[in-house]
Amino acid sequence: MKQKNYNSYTVGQIVAGNFDAAKVFSRYRIDFCCHGHIPFAEACRNRNLDPEAVARELNELQENANGNAPDFPGWPIDLLIDYVLKIHHRGIRAKGPQTEALLAKVTEVHAKNHPELLQVQTLFRDSLRDLENHLSKEENVLFPYIYEMFQAKEGGVKVAKFHCGTILYPIKVMEDEHSHEGERFERISSLTNGFTAPEDACASFRLALQQLKLFEEALHEHIHLENNIIFPKALELEKEQTA
């Protein structure tokens, strides 16, 4: 198979084309969601990585692909939003409080020897609070209008302009909030040594770190789908509707 040259792609475009690439980027802590606009080579160098070495891993991944990764870019925008709402919004509201409760118990027992847990607990609690506000804005303002535009296009009619003129403004707010969450979880990862349990960790401590890692991975997919696929599709749809 011909080796692909990734230097003309951003990291977000690479993951949009093959979601399995997220596994490689996540392992190297390359941010493909909040900073998906960064060119591949630059993103590698920012992590002191050799772009050619990372590209070889991506090409090996492509060669061994089993075709099970969802074709998110090929999905219609209403299905993408359905997926985000039912998988990610529900997931945050279900898994977030469970993880927060477990983290509170672990912190109470282990904070004396691991004071970093106090910071992790505060960061995660603040994240859940801010995410709830973020999800509500998407559900009540942005997504309903995108649904409306999609349905209008399917019906061959035009939709009224967004109430503030364009969806570019709420999208920018969403992207800024995504960046803030990405930075917050980068801090959590740093405090926990990449969600690695210390030698004296009990089973609950290890489980709490595992849950935090899974929460971050889901958040990365959530942000990637919106920043790199849904929002660009929505802006293109708006152009067609207002042309």
ROVO-197182 format. One line per 4 residues: number of its first residue (from 1); for each residue z, x, y of C-alpha. Coordinates in nm, 4 decimals. Layout:
% residues N
NUM = Z/X/Y; ...
***
This chain:
% residues 243
1 = 0.0000/0.0000/0.0000; -0.0892/0.1262/0.3468; 0.2122/0.2475/0.5417; 0.2795/0.0399/0.8505
5 = 0.3233/0.2036/1.1907; 0.6155/0.0324/1.3647; 0.5938/0.2191/1.6954; 0.4014/-0.0619/1.8639
9 = 0.6641/-0.3211/1.7662; 1.0028/-0.4180/1.8993; 1.2878/-0.4442/1.6503; 1.2942/-0.8211/1.7022
13 = 0.9254/-0.8476/1.6157; 0.9774/-0.6425/1.2998; 1.2539/-0.8720/1.1753; 1.0580/-1.1817/1.2777
17 = 0.7723/-1.0586/1.0598; 0.9951/-0.9692/0.7642; 1.3529/-1.0913/0.7760; 1.4527/-0.8511/0.4976
21 = 1.4190/-0.5748/0.7593; 1.7446/-0.7067/0.9028; 1.9240/-0.5436/0.6074; 1.7971/-0.2001/0.7105
25 = 1.8734/-0.2498/1.0774; 2.2198/-0.3901/1.0049; 2.3066/-0.0898/0.7913; 2.2245/0.1405/1.0813
29 = 2.3809/-0.0926/1.3420; 2.0427/-0.1367/1.5147; 2.0687/-0.4538/1.7211; 1.7639/-0.6652/1.6352
33 = 1.8981/-0.9891/1.7830; 2.0579/-0.9489/2.1281; 1.8404/-0.6457/2.2026; 1.5405/-0.7450/1.9942
37 = 1.3097/-0.6581/2.2848; 1.3751/-0.2840/2.2474; 1.0851/-0.0805/2.0977; 1.1467/0.0377/1.7418
41 = 1.1419/0.4134/1.8121; 1.3737/0.3754/2.1125; 1.6207/0.1644/1.9131; 1.6292/0.4320/1.6421
45 = 1.6849/0.7130/1.8902; 1.9653/0.5148/2.0563; 2.1456/0.5396/1.7197; 2.0528/0.9083/1.6741
49 = 1.8198/0.8130/1.3899; 1.4811/0.9544/1.2972; 1.2266/0.6725/1.3535; 1.0019/0.8103/1.0781
53 = 1.2874/0.8018/0.8249; 1.3769/0.4429/0.9156; 1.0080/0.3471/0.9043; 0.9865/0.4848/0.5495
57 = 1.2764/0.2608/0.4474; 1.1064/-0.0399/0.6054; 0.7817/0.0378/0.4239; 0.9656/0.0767/0.0924
61 = 1.1297/-0.2585/0.1586; 0.7885/-0.4110/0.2219; 0.6497/-0.2645/-0.1011; 0.9416/-0.4001/-0.3043
65 = 0.9549/-0.7382/-0.1320; 0.9854/-1.0312/-0.3703; 0.8695/-1.2895/-0.1177; 1.2022/-1.4743/-0.1056
69 = 1.2705/-1.4170/0.2638; 1.2123/-1.7332/0.4720; 0.8938/-1.7348/0.6797; 1.0824/-1.8277/0.9966
73 = 0.7918/-1.7501/1.2359; 0.5718/-1.9911/1.0403; 0.8168/-2.2797/1.0659; 0.7588/-2.5502/1.3292
77 = 1.0078/-2.5335/1.6121; 1.1848/-2.8577/1.5209; 1.2570/-2.7239/1.1706; 1.3870/-2.3974/1.3170
81 = 1.6263/-2.5889/1.5418; 1.7341/-2.8088/1.2493; 1.8132/-2.4930/1.0531; 2.0135/-2.3399/1.3388
85 = 2.2117/-2.6598/1.3904; 2.2871/-2.7313/1.0261; 2.3377/-2.3748/0.9026; 2.4637/-2.1784/1.1987
89 = 2.6336/-2.4266/1.4304; 2.8049/-2.5948/1.1358; 2.8858/-2.2564/0.9875; 3.0578/-2.1309/1.3023
93 = 3.2683/-2.4459/1.3267; 3.3599/-2.4405/0.9579; 3.4054/-2.0687/0.8892; 3.5371/-1.9666/1.2315
97 = 3.8753/-2.1445/1.2152; 3.9232/-2.0408/0.8510; 3.8653/-1.6766/0.9377; 4.0840/-1.7020/1.2470
101 = 4.3742/-1.8435/1.0409; 4.3417/-1.5699/0.7786; 4.3193/-1.3025/1.0457; 4.6368/-1.4362/1.2099
105 = 4.8315/-1.4035/0.8825; 4.6989/-1.0527/0.8225; 4.7796/-0.9462/1.1770; 5.1342/-1.0774/1.1515
109 = 5.1967/-0.8655/0.8407; 4.9935/-0.5520/0.9140; 4.9874/-0.5125/1.2948; 5.2806/-0.2696/1.2882
113 = 5.0763/-0.0129/1.0948; 4.7398/-0.1312/1.2257; 4.7822/-0.2310/1.5928; 4.4037/-0.2573/1.6303
117 = 4.4341/-0.5916/1.4500; 4.5903/-0.7400/1.7631; 4.2743/-0.6580/1.9596; 4.0519/-0.7863/1.6801
121 = 4.2467/-1.1121/1.6680; 4.2130/-1.1625/2.0452; 3.8415/-1.0767/2.0445; 3.7662/-1.3165/1.7600
125 = 3.9717/-1.5988/1.9118; 3.7907/-1.5562/2.2433; 3.4582/-1.5494/2.0600; 3.5226/-1.8848/1.8918
129 = 3.6216/-2.0385/2.2239; 3.3111/-1.9128/2.4023; 3.0827/-1.9951/2.1110; 3.1959/-2.3578/2.1089
133 = 3.0977/-2.3874/2.4740; 2.7678/-2.2122/2.3982; 2.6836/-2.4404/2.1046; 2.7594/-2.7505/2.3080
137 = 2.5158/-2.6461/2.5809; 2.2420/-2.5898/2.3259; 2.3090/-2.9207/2.1519; 2.3405/-3.1320/2.4665
141 = 2.0942/-2.9710/2.7076; 1.8374/-2.7271/2.5704; 1.7615/-2.8372/2.2156; 1.7115/-3.2096/2.2936
145 = 1.4431/-3.1206/2.5468; 1.2694/-2.8827/2.3044; 1.2688/-3.1610/2.0454; 1.1229/-3.3925/2.3091
149 = 0.8450/-3.1458/2.3928; 0.7604/-3.0974/2.0263; 0.7451/-3.4716/1.9595; 0.5293/-3.5232/2.2684
153 = 0.2839/-3.2580/2.1509; 0.2703/-3.4112/1.8031; 0.1988/-3.7495/1.9612; -0.0645/-3.6121/2.1954
157 = 0.1258/-3.7053/2.5119; 0.2884/-3.5170/2.7980; 0.6618/-3.4944/2.8539; 0.8405/-3.5039/3.1903
161 = 0.9410/-3.1671/3.3333; 1.2835/-3.0313/3.2497; 1.5438/-3.1552/3.4977; 1.5790/-2.8138/3.6657
165 = 1.2072/-2.7389/3.6562; 1.1810/-2.5102/3.3559; 1.3754/-2.4224/3.0420; 1.3497/-2.0559/3.1415
169 = 1.6832/-2.0859/3.3258; 1.9002/-2.2239/3.0422; 1.7291/-1.9851/2.8003; 1.8302/-1.6920/3.0214
173 = 2.1893/-1.8192/3.0186; 2.1821/-1.8491/2.6386; 2.0421/-1.4977/2.6015; 2.3088/-1.3547/2.8336
177 = 2.5789/-1.5255/2.6277; 2.4211/-1.3933/2.3089; 2.4384/-1.0404/2.4501; 2.8040/-1.0863/2.5335
181 = 2.8814/-1.1979/2.1780; 2.6840/-0.9068/2.0374; 2.8882/-0.6638/2.2456; 3.2121/-0.8347/2.1410
185 = 3.1319/-0.8021/1.7703; 3.0207/-0.4436/1.8210; 3.3739/-0.3838/1.9517; 3.5274/-0.5633/1.6521
189 = 3.3161/-0.3515/1.4191; 3.4247/-0.0336/1.5967; 3.7940/-0.1287/1.5792; 3.7685/-0.1992/1.2057
193 = 3.5563/0.1053/1.1166; 3.2600/-0.1115/1.0312; 3.4779/-0.3777/0.8655; 3.6101/-0.1171/0.6216
197 = 3.9527/-0.1879/0.4738; 4.2139/0.0903/0.5070; 4.3777/0.2320/0.1947; 4.6959/0.0276/0.2391
201 = 4.5086/-0.3023/0.2843; 4.6193/-0.5948/0.0705; 4.3773/-0.8465/-0.0780; 4.4111/-1.0776/0.2255
205 = 4.3425/-0.7897/0.4640; 4.0270/-0.7003/0.2708; 3.9184/-1.0640/0.2607; 3.9686/-1.1031/0.6369
209 = 3.7448/-0.8032/0.7051; 3.4854/-0.9345/0.4609; 3.4870/-1.2729/0.6355; 3.4496/-1.1081/0.9756
213 = 3.1523/-0.9087/0.8465; 2.9865/-1.2207/0.7036; 3.0518/-1.4062/1.0293; 2.8838/-1.1268/1.2249
217 = 2.5841/-1.1190/0.9885; 2.5351/-1.4940/1.0258; 2.5693/-1.4626/1.4033; 2.3012/-1.1939/1.4051
221 = 2.0594/-1.4212/1.2188; 2.1486/-1.7085/1.4519; 2.0829/-1.5033/1.7655; 1.7671/-1.3481/1.6191
225 = 1.6173/-1.6885/1.5405; 1.6808/-1.8107/1.8928; 1.5997/-1.5011/2.0994; 1.2989/-1.3798/1.9029
229 = 1.1436/-1.6981/1.7620; 1.2730/-2.0300/1.9000; 1.2912/-1.9386/2.2685; 0.9434/-1.7771/2.2846
233 = 0.7970/-2.0764/2.0964; 0.9743/-2.3161/2.3334; 0.8446/-2.1385/2.6452; 0.4902/-2.1455/2.5058
237 = 0.5291/-2.5139/2.4274; 0.6483/-2.5772/2.7832; 0.3379/-2.4029/2.9207; 0.1165/-2.6292/2.7101
241 = 0.3066/-2.9403/2.8166; 0.2984/-2.8602/3.1880; -0.0556/-2.7196/3.2044
***
